[in-house]
Amino acid sequence: MRTPLGMTGPFAWEADGDDLGALVPRKVTQCALSRICAVCADPLGRPLVFVGTPEERARNAFHVPPLHAGCADDLLRAPGSDPSWEAVATAGFEFVRPQREDVDRRPTFQPNSLLSDA
């Protein structure tokens, strides 16, 4: 898996031994606002890919920031990745921050034009 120089794992995750660990909230926001890949931190083009659980896919609201297709493939095979994750390709997304009354306080990425299963 290609990761940023000097990092031991994907950009948006906190290193946790051999596992992915938790997403880092400030890096999730950075990925959204700077349109960079959550794995390699390089600029995103199109298509971009989201990975998430079947429930996230059904809601069209993902917690993992956008990825390059190759980085998504690497992430799906990485130790500690969720085996239920599915990938979808899109041309764009909305970054939705949680509202005060939302139970889940994590922001979501909502694809606005689903292209295909990645």
C-alpha positions in Angstrom: 0.0 0.0 0.0 1.4 3.4 -1.0 1.4 5.7 2.0 2.7 9.2 2.6 6.5 9.6 3.1 7.4 8.7 6.6 4.0 7.2 7.6 3.6 3.6 8.5 0.0 3.3 7.4 -2.8 5.1 5.5 -2.9 8.8 5.8 -6.3 9.2 7.5 -5.9 6.5 10.1 -4.2 6.3 13.4 -1.5 3.6 13.4 -2.5 0.7 15.6 0.2 -2.0 15.3 -0.7 -4.2 12.3 -4.3 -3.0 12.2 -5.7 0.2 10.6 -6.7 1.8 13.9 -9.3 4.6 14.0 -9.9 7.4 11.5 -8.4 10.7 12.7 -11.1 13.3 12.6 -8.9 16.2 11.5 -7.4 14.1 8.7 -10.9 13.1 7.5 -11.8 16.8 7.2 -8.5 17.5 5.5 -9.2 14.8 2.9 -12.6 16.3 2.2 -11.6 19.9 2.0 -8.3 19.4 0.1 -9.7 16.6 -2.1 -6.9 14.2 -1.2 -6.8 10.4 -1.0 -7.3 9.0 2.5 -4.6 6.4 1.9 -1.8 8.1 0.0 -2.7 11.8 0.5 -2.2 12.6 -3.2 -4.8 14.8 -5.0 -7.9 13.0 -6.2 -9.1 12.8 -9.8 -12.1 11.0 -11.2 -13.4 8.5 -10.6 -13.0 8.4 -6.9 -13.9 5.5 -4.7 -15.6 5.1 -1.3 -15.5 2.0 0.8 -18.0 1.2 3.5 -20.3 -1.3 5.1 -23.4 -2.5 3.3 -25.4 -0.2 5.6 -23.3 2.8 4.6 -23.8 1.9 1.0 -27.6 1.6 1.4 -27.7 5.0 3.1 -25.3 6.5 0.5 -23.3 8.0 3.4 -19.7 6.7 4.0 -17.4 7.5 6.9 -14.1 6.6 5.1 -12.9 9.6 3.0 -12.5 9.3 -0.8 -9.8 7.1 -2.3 -8.1 6.4 -5.6 -9.3 3.1 -7.1 -5.9 1.5 -6.5 -5.7 2.8 -3.0 -9.2 1.4 -2.3 -8.1 -2.0 -3.5 -5.1 -1.9 -1.2 -7.2 -0.8 1.7 -9.7 -3.6 1.2 -6.9 -6.1 1.5 -5.1 -4.3 4.5 -4.9 -6.0 7.9 -7.6 -4.6 10.1 -9.9 -3.5 7.3 -13.6 -4.4 7.8 -14.3 -7.6 5.8 -17.8 -6.4 5.1 -16.6 -3.2 3.3 -17.8 -2.7 -0.3 -16.4 -0.2 -2.8 -18.4 2.2 -5.0 -17.1 4.6 -7.7 -18.4 8.1 -8.1 -17.6 11.3 -9.9 -18.3 13.6 -6.9 -19.5 13.8 -3.3 -20.9 16.1 -0.6 -19.1 16.3 2.7 -21.8 16.4 5.4 -20.9 17.4 8.9 -23.1 16.1 11.7 -25.8 18.3 13.3 -26.0 18.9 17.0 -28.9 16.5 17.3 -27.3 13.6 15.3 -26.5 10.6 17.4 -23.5 9.7 15.1 -21.1 12.6 15.4 -18.9 11.5 12.5 -19.1 13.4 9.2 -20.2 11.5 6.1 -19.3 11.5 2.5 -22.3 11.3 0.2 -21.6 10.3 -3.4 -23.7 12.5 -5.8 -23.3 10.4 -9.0 -22.7 6.7 -8.4 -20.8 5.3 -11.4 -20.5 1.6 -10.5 -19.3 -0.9 -8.0 -15.6 -0.4 -7.9 
